[in-house]
């Protein structure tokens, strides 16, 4: 049956119904978006694999010591991105594995590998495993950090990304894989103009 055969009020009602259906379908995404926005919904997590610190945590200006005992101001670490491993005792097998992963992460960044430095923060920089790691990887820096230098909470075994301004921006617990950290760093260095 075509609309010419329908009485005028029936054809007008079908036209209004079709128009209302089209407008409703077009308005539905906006209504859902407004409901989510005003309801305060946020995605469970971002695209990074670690914990993004908001706001970034500035690091103390002093407190670091080199393996020879010289004081090192954190300003001397600024200018490049840092991938720092914090440990709270002797370097174990997990620690040695993580140091090796840090090197592989840096090398896999290809042209951006020069923008990243690796750092181990330990209360015992004369640990035999750390000394061996420094011999195998001369560009690895080991520093003695006082307890709580990175801020509150237990950060032992965590990897930290520190920006060129000396602020801790991302923390990675030990269970985050090297591949996930590399993905985050690749994305970060692609869009960062500093360091």
C-alpha positions as YAML, in Angstrom:
chain: A
units: angstrom
residues:
- id: 1
  name: UNK
  ca: [0.00, 0.00, 0.00]
- id: 2
  name: UNK
  ca: [1.50, 3.34, -0.95]
- id: 3
  name: UNK
  ca: [1.03, 6.69, 0.79]
- id: 4
  name: UNK
  ca: [-1.17, 8.00, -2.03]
- id: 5
  name: UNK
  ca: [-3.84, 5.42, -1.13]
- id: 6
  name: UNK
  ca: [-3.80, 6.37, 2.58]
- id: 7
  name: UNK
  ca: [-6.05, 9.08, 3.87]
- id: 8
  name: UNK
  ca: [-4.28, 12.39, 4.53]
- id: 9
  name: UNK
  ca: [-4.29, 12.12, 8.37]
- id: 10
  name: UNK
  ca: [-2.78, 8.58, 8.22]
- id: 11
  name: UNK
  ca: [0.03, 9.65, 5.84]
- id: 12
  name: UNK
  ca: [0.78, 12.70, 8.01]
- id: 13
  name: UNK
  ca: [0.92, 10.54, 11.16]
- id: 14
  name: UNK
  ca: [3.31, 8.04, 9.49]
- id: 15
  name: UNK
  ca: [5.55, 10.91, 8.36]
- id: 16
  name: UNK
  ca: [5.67, 12.39, 11.89]
- id: 17
  name: UNK
  ca: [6.37, 8.95, 13.37]
- id: 18
  name: UNK
  ca: [9.24, 8.40, 10.92]
- id: 19
  name: UNK
  ca: [10.67, 11.87, 11.66]
- id: 20
  name: UNK
  ca: [10.46, 11.25, 15.42]
- id: 21
  name: UNK
  ca: [12.21, 7.90, 15.01]
- id: 22
  name: UNK
  ca: [15.05, 9.46, 12.98]
- id: 23
  name: UNK
  ca: [15.50, 12.33, 15.44]
- id: 24
  name: UNK
  ca: [15.43, 9.89, 18.37]
- id: 25
  name: UNK
  ca: [18.12, 7.71, 16.80]
- id: 26
  name: UNK
  ca: [20.30, 10.73, 16.09]
- id: 27
  name: UNK
  ca: [19.87, 12.09, 19.64]
- id: 28
  name: UNK
  ca: [20.48, 8.74, 21.39]
- id: 29
  name: UNK
  ca: [24.33, 8.90, 21.38]
- id: 30
  name: UNK
  ca: [24.24, 12.44, 22.75]
- id: 31
  name: UNK
  ca: [21.84, 11.42, 25.51]
- id: 32
  name: UNK
  ca: [24.06, 8.47, 26.48]
- id: 33
  name: UNK
  ca: [27.19, 10.66, 26.45]
- id: 34
  name: UNK
  ca: [25.51, 13.33, 28.58]
- id: 35
  name: UNK
  ca: [24.34, 10.69, 31.05]
- id: 36
  name: UNK
  ca: [27.85, 9.26, 31.39]
- id: 37
  name: UNK
  ca: [29.40, 12.73, 31.73]
- id: 38
  name: UNK
  ca: [26.98, 14.08, 34.31]
- id: 39
  name: UNK
  ca: [26.93, 10.74, 36.12]
- id: 40
  name: UNK
  ca: [30.69, 11.09, 36.72]
- id: 41
  name: UNK
  ca: [31.66, 7.89, 34.90]
- id: 42
  name: UNK
  ca: [35.34, 7.51, 33.98]
- id: 43
  name: UNK
  ca: [37.18, 4.61, 32.37]
- id: 44
  name: UNK
  ca: [38.74, 2.21, 34.87]
- id: 45
  name: UNK
  ca: [42.27, 2.85, 33.64]
- id: 46
  name: UNK
  ca: [44.18, 4.77, 31.02]
- id: 47
  name: UNK
  ca: [46.19, 3.33, 28.22]
- id: 48
  name: UNK
  ca: [49.42, 3.24, 30.20]
- id: 49
  name: UNK
  ca: [50.40, 0.01, 31.91]
- id: 50
  name: UNK
  ca: [51.84, 1.59, 35.04]
- id: 51
  name: UNK
  ca: [50.38, 3.96, 37.60]
- id: 52
  name: UNK
  ca: [50.33, 7.51, 36.27]
- id: 53
  name: UNK
  ca: [51.03, 9.96, 39.09]
- id: 54
  name: UNK
  ca: [48.73, 12.96, 38.99]
- id: 55
  name: UNK
  ca: [50.19, 15.40, 39.79]
- id: 56
  name: UNK
  ca: [53.75, 14.24, 39.15]
- id: 57
  name: UNK
  ca: [55.82, 13.83, 42.33]
- id: 58
  name: UNK
  ca: [58.83, 16.16, 42.46]
- id: 59
  name: UNK
  ca: [61.97, 14.49, 43.79]
- id: 60
  name: UNK
  ca: [64.01, 15.96, 46.65]
- id: 61
  name: UNK
  ca: [66.92, 18.19, 45.66]
- id: 62
  name: UNK
  ca: [69.47, 16.25, 47.69]
- id: 63
  name: UNK
  ca: [70.13, 12.98, 49.47]
- id: 64
  name: UNK
  ca: [71.70, 10.88, 46.71]
- id: 65
  name: UNK
  ca: [75.23, 9.47, 46.97]
- id: 66
  name: UNK
  ca: [77.43, 7.90, 44.32]
- id: 67
  name: UNK
  ca: [79.11, 4.52, 45.00]
- id: 68
  name: UNK
  ca: [82.23, 6.46, 46.02]
- id: 69
  name: UNK
  ca: [80.25, 8.36, 48.68]
- id: 70
  name: UNK
  ca: [80.05, 11.74, 46.93]
- id: 71
  name: UNK
  ca: [76.82, 13.71, 47.30]
- id: 72
  name: UNK
  ca: [74.86, 14.09, 44.09]
- id: 73
  name: UNK
  ca: [72.15, 16.71, 43.68]
- id: 74
  name: UNK
  ca: [69.10, 15.53, 41.76]
- id: 75
  name: UNK
  ca: [69.57, 18.54, 39.48]
- id: 76
  name: UNK
  ca: [72.52, 16.63, 37.98]
- id: 77
  name: UNK
  ca: [70.10, 13.91, 36.86]
- id: 78
  name: UNK
  ca: [67.82, 16.34, 35.07]
- id: 79
  name: UNK
  ca: [67.79, 16.84, 31.32]
- id: 80
  name: UNK
  ca: [67.00, 13.27, 30.26]
- id: 81
  name: UNK
  ca: [64.24, 10.81, 30.97]
- id: 82
  name: UNK
  ca: [65.21, 8.33, 33.69]
- id: 83
  name: UNK
  ca: [64.14, 4.73, 34.10]
- id: 84
  name: UNK
  ca: [64.89, 4.08, 37.77]
- id: 85
  name: UNK
  ca: [64.75, 0.81, 39.68]
- id: 86
  name: UNK
  ca: [64.36, 1.12, 43.44]
- id: 87
  name: UNK
  ca: [65.53, -1.70, 45.69]
- id: 88
  name: UNK
  ca: [65.59, -1.82, 49.48]
- id: 89
  name: UNK
  ca: [68.32, -4.37, 50.17]
- id: 90
  name: UNK
  ca: [70.84, -6.56, 48.39]
- id: 91
  name: UNK
  ca: [70.27, -7.06, 44.69]
- id: 92
  name: UNK
  ca: [68.59, -10.46, 44.28]
- id: 93
  name: UNK
  ca: [68.08, -12.54, 41.14]
- id: 94
  name: UNK
  ca: [64.84, -10.63, 40.42]
- id: 95
  name: UNK
  ca: [66.74, -7.37, 40.75]
- id: 96
  name: UNK
  ca: [69.46, -8.56, 38.33]
- id: 97
  name: UNK
  ca: [66.78, -9.70, 35.86]
- id: 98
  name: UNK
  ca: [65.06, -6.30, 36.10]
- id: 99
  name: UNK
  ca: [68.36, -4.46, 35.49]
- id: 100
  name: UNK
  ca: [68.87, -6.57, 32.36]
- id: 101
  name: UNK
  ca: [65.30, -5.80, 31.25]
- id: 102
  name: UNK
  ca: [65.95, -2.09, 31.73]
- id: 103
  name: UNK
  ca: [68.91, -2.32, 29.32]
- id: 104
  name: UNK
  ca: [66.86, -4.21, 26.74]
- id: 105
  name: UNK
  ca: [64.04, -1.66, 27.04]
- id: 106
  name: UNK
  ca: [66.48, 1.20, 26.43]
- id: 107
  name: UNK
  ca: [68.14, -0.48, 23.45]
- id: 108
  name: UNK
  ca: [64.79, -1.37, 21.88]
- id: 109
  name: UNK
  ca: [63.84, 2.33, 21.75]
- id: 110
  name: UNK
  ca: [66.22, 2.63, 18.77]
- id: 111
  name: UNK
  ca: [66.69, 6.31, 17.86]
- id: 112
  name: UNK
  ca: [65.22, 7.45, 21.20]
- id: 113
  name: UNK
  ca: [67.52, 5.33, 23.35]
- id: 114
  name: UNK
  ca: [69.84, 8.31, 23.90]
- id: 115
  name: UNK
  ca: [66.99, 10.23, 25.54]
- id: 116
  name: UNK
  ca: [66.75, 7.69, 28.38]
- id: 117
  name: UNK
  ca: [69.17, 6.95, 31.22]
- id: 118
  name: UNK
  ca: [69.01, 3.96, 33.54]
- id: 119
  name: UNK
  ca: [69.39, 4.30, 37.27]
- id: 120
  name: UNK
  ca: [69.33, 1.94, 40.26]
- id: 121
  name: UNK
  ca: [68.47, 3.45, 43.65]
- id: 122
  name: UNK
  ca: [69.72, 1.27, 46.48]
- id: 123
  name: UNK
  ca: [70.74, 1.69, 50.11]
- id: 124
  name: UNK
  ca: [73.83, -0.46, 49.31]
- id: 125
  name: UNK
  ca: [75.61, 0.60, 46.13]
- id: 126
  name: UNK
  ca: [78.60, -1.63, 46.97]
- id: 127
  name: UNK
  ca: [76.47, -4.77, 46.60]
- id: 128
  name: UNK
  ca: [78.42, -7.37, 44.53]
- id: 129
  name: UNK
  ca: [75.52, -7.90, 42.12]
- id: 130
  name: UNK
  ca: [75.21, -4.15, 41.49]
- id: 131
  name: UNK
  ca: [78.98, -3.85, 41.00]
- id: 132
  name: UNK
  ca: [78.81, -6.71, 38.47]
- id: 133
  name: UNK
  ca: [75.89, -5.05, 36.69]
- id: 134
  name: UNK
  ca: [77.88, -1.81, 36.42]
- id: 135
  name: UNK
  ca: [80.83, -3.69, 34.92]
- id: 136
  name: UNK
  ca: [78.57, -5.36, 32.33]
- id: 137
  name: UNK
  ca: [76.66, -2.12, 31.66]
- id: 138
  name: UNK
  ca: [78.97, 0.89, 32.07]
- id: 139
  name: UNK
  ca: [76.16, 3.37, 31.32]
- id: 140
  name: UNK
  ca: [74.09, 2.08, 34.28]
- id: 141
  name: UNK
  ca: [74.15, 4.51, 37.16]
- id: 142
  name: UNK
  ca: [73.79, 3.25, 40.74]
- id: 143
  name: UNK
  ca: [73.06, 5.69, 43.53]
- id: 144
  name: UNK
  ca: [72.49, 5.35, 47.22]
- id: 145
  name: UNK
  ca: [69.14, 6.88, 48.12]
- id: 146
  name: UNK
  ca: [67.89, 7.47, 51.66]
- id: 147
  name: UNK
  ca: [64.69, 5.75, 52.73]
- id: 148
  name: UNK
  ca: [61.65, 7.59, 51.42]
- id: 149
  name: UNK
  ca: [63.59, 9.58, 48.82]
- id: 150
  name: UNK
  ca: [61.08, 8.57, 46.15]
- id: 151
  name: UNK
  ca: [58.15, 9.45, 48.38]
- id: 152
  name: UNK
  ca: [55.85, 7.50, 50.65]
- id: 153
  name: UNK
  ca: [54.83, 3.90, 50.24]
- id: 154
  name: UNK
  ca: [56.74, 0.74, 49.51]
- id: 155
  name: UNK
  ca: [58.49, 1.25, 46.17]
- id: 156
  name: UNK
  ca: [61.00, -1.61, 46.45]
- id: 157
  name: UNK
  ca: [61.28, -3.52, 43.18]
- id: 158
  name: UNK
  ca: [59.32, -0.89, 41.29]
- id: 159
  name: UNK
  ca: [60.47, 0.83, 38.13]
- id: 160
  name: UNK
  ca: [59.87, 4.57, 37.94]
- id: 161
  name: UNK
  ca: [59.83, 6.92, 34.99]
- id: 162
  name: UNK
  ca: [61.26, 10.30, 35.94]
- id: 163
  name: UNK
  ca: [60.86, 13.21, 33.55]
- id: 164
  name: UNK
  ca: [63.69, 15.60, 32.53]
- id: 165
  name: UNK
  ca: [62.49, 18.11, 35.14]
- id: 166
  name: UNK
  ca: [63.07, 15.67, 38.01]
- id: 167
  name: UNK
  ca: [59.48, 14.58, 38.64]
- id: 168
  name: UNK
  ca: [58.34, 10.99, 39.05]
- id: 169
  name: UNK
  ca: [55.54, 10.50, 36.53]
- id: 170
  name: UNK
  ca: [54.85, 6.75, 36.21]
- id: 171
  name: UNK
  ca: [55.43, 3.83, 38.59]
- id: 172
  name: UNK
  ca: [55.56, 0.19, 37.49]
- id: 173
  name: UNK
  ca: [55.12, -2.62, 40.01]
- id: 174
  name: UNK
  ca: [57.32, -5.72, 39.53]
- id: 175
  name: UNK
  ca: [54.60, -7.68, 37.72]
- id: 176
  name: UNK
  ca: [54.46, -5.28, 34.74]
- id: 177
  name: UNK
  ca: [56.36, -6.80, 31.82]
- id: 178
  name: UNK
  ca: [59.24, -5.18, 29.96]
- id: 179
  name: UNK
  ca: [57.17, -5.17, 26.77]
- id: 180
  name: UNK
  ca: [54.43, -3.11, 28.42]
- id: 181
  name: UNK
  ca: [56.96, -0.65, 29.85]
- id: 182
  name: UNK
  ca: [58.61, -0.30, 26.46]
- id: 183
  name: UNK
  ca: [55.24, 0.41, 24.83]
- id: 184
  name: UNK
  ca: [54.56, 3.18, 27.33]
- id: 185
  name: UNK
  ca: [58.03, 4.70, 26.96]
- id: 186
  name: UNK
  ca: [57.84, 4.60, 23.18]
- id: 187
  name: UNK
  ca: [54.53, 6.47, 23.27]
- id: 188
  name: UNK
  ca: [55.80, 8.89, 25.91]
- id: 189
  name: UNK
  ca: [58.99, 9.76, 24.03]
- id: 190
  name: UNK
  ca: [57.09, 10.14, 20.77]
- id: 191
  name: UNK
  ca: [54.94, 12.93, 22.20]
- id: 192
  name: UNK
  ca: [57.42, 14.51, 24.65]
- id: 193
  name: UNK
  ca: [59.49, 17.38, 23.35]
- id: 194
  name: UNK
  ca: [61.76, 17.62, 26.40]
- id: 195
  name: UNK
  ca: [64.74, 15.41, 27.15]
...
